[in-house]
Amino acid sequence: MWQQLLPDGVDRRPPWLTVRMPTDGRPEALRGTMRRLQLHTVCEEARCPNLGECWGYGTATFMILGDTCTRACAFCAVRSGRPQGPDAAEPERVAEAAFAMGLRHVVVTSVDRDDLPDGGASAFAATIRAVHRRLPGAAVEVLTPDFQGDPDALATVLDAGPEIFNHNIETVARLFPRVRPRSAYGRSLAVLRTARRLRPAINTKSGLMVGLGEDRGEVEQVLRDLRAHEVELVTIGQYLRPSLRHIRCARFWRPEEFRALAAYGMGLGFAHVEAGPLVRSSYHAHDQARQAQSAAG
């Protein structure tokens, strides 16, 4: 199998990870909307390589509950520390921004908020309801933390009626202690299964990164585990090291390897597998939702 092993220091990216930035000014206009409404996007906070493309098309992933996370995952660019209290007006501002942008598929995520009794579940629920009120025809996808496995918090989010429930597994079981030291592989799987069983009509989704030191067999095992826990949609993308403070990228997977993973996943029975070097959780999210609806119909 081809692989590019990386020396210590700055990771050298191969040519297929080149990203073209839009030149029509659309991203700057959307950034202005976010700043005016005092909102955060995971596109910016996580330094997503698709920011230019997605914002160029007028889509964005809203990050609620502030920009400071109570956990410190080794791969994540979002800062960690002690967050401020929740902003009760934030859900309505998210709905206002989604309306102003004319979105049809709204993605809402958050930092981990282990400091809150419900982990931030009530803020997710309020945001879902606010967006549905302002944009009755829009689909809402939530990408939530694990809520420390609390089924009541999970039910709070699901009762608000999102069209898609997403919780990312992020990496293979062996690497969890290093990559996600305050999370647990089994707990994330349990969250996904519980969501599916609490609200069978809501599509479930998860995502993972490659390039952290896993092998193909381990990735295939994650896909089998996700399917066994009734997940319907999966995203697989390349880990890109945000800074020298973060865990190193062990290797870059080639585009054909991603295609092979997508084919393997589809063979397991997923409604859709989005896999590619630049794929992230919300990349082409509206198309993934359409694929899930087609498979169900």
N, C-alpha and C positions, 0 to 999 in steps of 0.2 A: 504493500500500500504506500502511495506517495505521501510524504509528509515533509513539512519544513520545520525542523527543530530550530529553536531560537536561542541565541546566546544571551548572556546576562546583558541588561541594559534595555534600551528602547526597542520595542518590537518593530520589526521591519515588515510592512504590509505588502502583500502581493498585489499585482495589477488589478485583479478582479474585485478588490475592495476600494477602488477609486470611486468617489462620489461626485456627481455633477451638481453644482448649486444653481438654483433658478436665478434668472436675471430680471424678472418682471416686477420685483419689489413686493410681491405678495407676502413672503415671510415677515418682512419688516412691518407691514401693515397689521398682521396678526399679532406680532410681538407687541405692537403699540396697544392693541385691544387688551391683551393680557395684563400689561402694566397698568392701563387705565382702570381695570377692574380688580387690580391687586390679586391676580391669580398666578398660580405656578403651573408649569407643564413638565411632565416627565421628559418630554422631548429635549428641553433645555437642561434640566437638573441632572439627567442621566447621560447627557451628551450623546444623544442618539444620532447615528450616522445618517438616518433617513429624514432628519429634521427639514432639510431643504426641499426634498421631494414631497413629503406629506404636507408641510405648510404651503408649499407651492400649489397644492391641490385644494387648500382650504380646510385641512383636517388637522386635529391636534388631540393629544391625550391629556386631560386635565388631572393634575395632582392635587388632591384636597388634603386638608389637615396639616398644612404647613410644609416647609422644606427641610425639616430636621427629623431624622429617624432615630428611634430608640435602640435600634440594632446597628451593627457595623459589619455587614457582609463584605467579604474580601474582594468582591468583584465590582461593587456598586459605587458610583460617583456621588450619590446623594450624601450630604453631610450627616453625621450622627452627633447626638448630644441630647440635651434636655429641651424638648419642644415647648412652645407656648400653648396656651389653652385653645380649644377649638373656636372658630369664628362662626357664630350662629347665622351670619348673613352670607356666608360663602356659597351655600347651595344655590341661592337665587342669583348670585353673580355668575356662577358657572352656567346656569340656564340662560342668563342674558347674553353671555359670550357665545354660547352655542347657537342661539337665535341669530345674533349678529353675523355669525359666520355661515349661517345657512346649512348647518350640519344635518345629515340624515342618520349618521351612525356616530354616537357620542361615546367616547371611551373615558372612564373615570377610574383613577387609581389613587393610591395614597402611600405615604411613608408608613412604616410600622409605628403604631402608637400603643405600646405595651403599658404606657403610663395611664391610659384611660380604662375605666371599668369594662367597657364593651369593646375595647380595641379600636374604636372609631366606627363601629357598625352603624350607629344611629346617624352619623354624618353621611355615610354612603346612602342610607335609606332616604334621608332628606334630599340629597342631591338627585337621586333617581326620580323621586316624585316631582321635584322642581322642574327638571328637564322635560318630563312627560307632560306637565301642565303647559309649559311654554312651547314645546314642540311635540304635539300629540302624535305626529307621524314618524318621529325619530325613534330609532332603536338605541337602547342604552346598554353598553357593555361595561361591566365592572371587573377590575383586576385588583383583587383584595389581598391583604396579608392573611396569615393563617389564624388570626384571632386567638392564638395559643390553644387552638382546638376547641374553643367554646361553641357548642352547638346553638346556644341561644343567640349569640352574636351573629352567627351565620344565618339563622332564621330571620333575624331582623332585616338583614340585607335582602334576602330572597323574598320576603313578604312585600317588599316595595316593588317587585315585579320587573327586574332587569331582564332584557332579552337574552343576554349571555352572561354567565358567571365564569370568571377566569381566576385561577390561582396558579402561579408558576411554580413548577417543581425545581427549575433552574439548573440542576446538575445531577449527576449519577449518585447512587447511594454511597459509594466508597468515599467520595469527595465532600460529602455534606459537612463533616466535622471541621474541615479546613475552610471550605467556601462559605458555608452558612452555619457558623458555630452556635448560634442561638435558635436555630430552627431544627426540624427533624424530618427526615425523608418520609417515615411512616405517617407522621402527623399531617403532612401536606397531602399525601394520598387519601387519608381519611377525610380531610376537608372536602376534597373533590367528590368522593363517593357520597358523603352525607348531603352535599348540595344536590346531587342528582336525585337522591332518594327523597329529600324533602320537597323538591319541586321538579318532578320529571319533565315538565313541559319546557323548562329553561335549559338551553344548551350549555354544556360544561366544556371548559377549555383549559389548556395548560401549555407551558412552554419551557424550553430548556436551551442552554448554550452548550456549544462544543468548543474545544480548544483549551480546556483547563487541565488536561492530563488524562482524560478518559480514553477508552478504546471503543471501537465500533460495537463490540459485543455488549459493553455496558450501556451504551446508548440504546441499543435494541431492547435490552432488558427494561429500561425506563419506559419505552414505548409499550412493551407488553404489560408492565405494571399499570400504566395509565389506562390502557384499554380495559384491563381487568377491573379497574375502579370506575368504569362507565364514562370515561372522558370521551368526547366526540370530536373536538378540534384540537390540533396541536401545532405549535410553531417551534422551529428549530433554527437557531442562528449562530453565527460565529461570535465568540467572546472577543472583545476588543478592550485592551487594557486602558482604563481612563487616565492613569498617571503612574509614575514609578512607585507610588505608595501602595498600589493595588497588586493583587496576585498576578504573577506573570502569565502571559499567554504561552502555552506549551507548544502549540503548533496551529497552523491555519489549515482548515479542511478545504479541499478543492470543491468547485461547483458540482462536479460529477458525483462526489461523495454525498453531497446534500440531496441530489436527485435520487441516489440509491436509498437514502434514509426515508425520503418521502414515499418512494415506491414500497419499501418495507412496511411503513406505517399504514399505507392505504390497504395493503394486503392483510393487515390485522383487523380491518373493519372500521377505521376512523372515517367520519364523514368528510374530513379534509385535513391534509397535512401541508402546511406552508413551510418549506425548508429552503434555505439559501444563506449565503455568507452575510447578507445585510438584513436578514429577516429579524424582526423584533415582535414583541407580543401584539402590538396594535398595527403592525404593518399590513396593509390591505385588509384591515379588520372587516370592513363592509363586504368585501368579496368572500371572506371566510364565512361570514354569517349567511350569505346567499347560498354558498355551497352546502351548509348545514341544513338550510330550509329545503333545498332541492333534494338532498338525501332523505330527509324525513317525509317529503311528499311523494 
